[in-house]
Amino acid sequence: MSEHRAWTYEQLRQAVAGGGIALRCRRRLQPAGGPGDKVFPPTYEGGKYAFEERTIEGTRVPCVLLDSVQSQANRMEMALREAYYEPGAEQTKEPGLPVVAVDFPGAELPEVGWITSLDAPHRIADAILRDSLLGEVKFRETDAGRAFTNAGPANATALLGICPTSLVFGLWDSTGPKGGLGTKIQRALVSEIVGVDAVRGVKTSSRIDPLGIELNAGPLFRRPDGDWTLDRAEAKKEDGRLVLFAQAKGGKDVLWDEAKAKGAIPDSGRPSKANHGNVTPTIDVRKDANGNDVYEEEPIALLREGSPVVAYASRKKPAYVGGVTISHALQTTTISLAALRRLRFPVDGRQANDEARAVLAALGLCAATLAQGDADLRSRCLLVPEEPSVWEAIAPDGQVTEFTLNAETAKALFAEAVAHATAAGLPWRREVLALTPSPQLVELVRRSRELKVAAADTEE
């Protein structure tokens, strides 16, 4: 691969000032097991994978979504959190990154941890921050909260100093004091990973029990303490009948009617309900709400006799949920400099637009570069790059300037941009704006956790 130079701050500033339209990075990845190894996409409603056809280099190819724009944004924000924020610290790490954080451990909810504007789905506009306090004052009624409420694309200076990631990843303050008329900021940084030439696979399930426990060794009954037993004398009773170990859907007890069973072991009393015994080898198929196998239409090509025209028919096949094989994965990351130029940053009666936009572009480059170091998307979906990534700066006339970044050079570029922004008088808060959850929010979390515990006990 040819040599590419790291980008300088002056080149970045020139690009955001009008010399560039976008920054782009396209990189090919492969499964960590090597080409041809299977990967597992995310599943959506009903256990579906997001398949679609895309045009790549002039050819329509079947693709599958491996990581969405929203998921990529979350990964980038988590990379920034890891690099610049330490839970409980009063200041973020050099050169500082303005962060709003809610102290749930201090509210005796240590399992929740610190929730920050980098964690919350709607960033600084999230309801978690809205329903928290600075001292005894609701966050949105503090100076910082009101400054955010009154910010917008025409005056984003305050938001830059409080939560700059909102200006990079976008937000809509739809639940704030202004309702639907609240601050709306376009997303400037977009990234996505798709699997190319995707072919659906199958996944099998099986288990050999080393104890050799057989189905007919049951039935298992439920004891009053919720555990299982084979002893009828220990079993829970209801309406004079014994209760089988596993409950039916909806948490309803299943009663044992030995006369009607005629020696057969009902499903709710099988040893497998307590995770004992063999599991018959099966191929996993997506299920509907009633537990039935789902079938889907698969297009098949048919060549009409005596005609070169290809006709398409369809057939039903089980909706297998066994991952996919791909020729490669493609990650496309773009930073819209045009979107950043729609934001304006007045300071003391003058505009500091170039310095503010440069720090946002540097922040986006830093977030994307740091996140590239971890492409472990989920279980059985670890990706590795085929070669080092190369960034491109696209000029208004279509010319492309290539440059490279790694974690250290990206962080150094970001630090230099912050220095220029603060020298221009722009706000940049290094101190963490630490909030406490309101009493009603704490109580809401506690009640929700109690319900989850009760539901888990019922399912067991």
Buried (B, 14 or more C-beta within 10 A) or exposed (E): EEEBEBBEBEBBBBBBBEBBBBBBBEBBBBBBEEEEBBBBBBEEEEBBBBBEEEEEEEEEBBBBBBBBBEBBBBBBBBBBBEBBBEEEBEBBEEBBBBBBBBBBBEBEBEEBBBBBBBBBEBBBBBEBBBBBBBEEEBBBEBEBBBBBBEBBBEBBBBBBBBBBBBBBBBBBBBBBBEEEEBBBBBBBBBBBBBBBBBEBBEBEEEEEBEEEBEBEBBBBBBBEEEEBBBEEEBBBEEEEBBBBBBBEEEEEBBBBEEEEEEEEBBEBBBBBBBEBBBEEEEEBBBBEEEEEEBBBEEEEEEEEEEEEEEEEEEEEEBBBBBBBBBBBBBBBBBBBBBBBBBBBBBBEEEEBBBBBBBBBBBBBBBBBBBBBEEBEBBEBBBBEBEEEBBBBBBBEEEEEBEBBBBBEBBBBBBBBBBBBBBEBEBBBBBEBBBBBBBEEBBEEBEEEEEEEEEEEEEEE
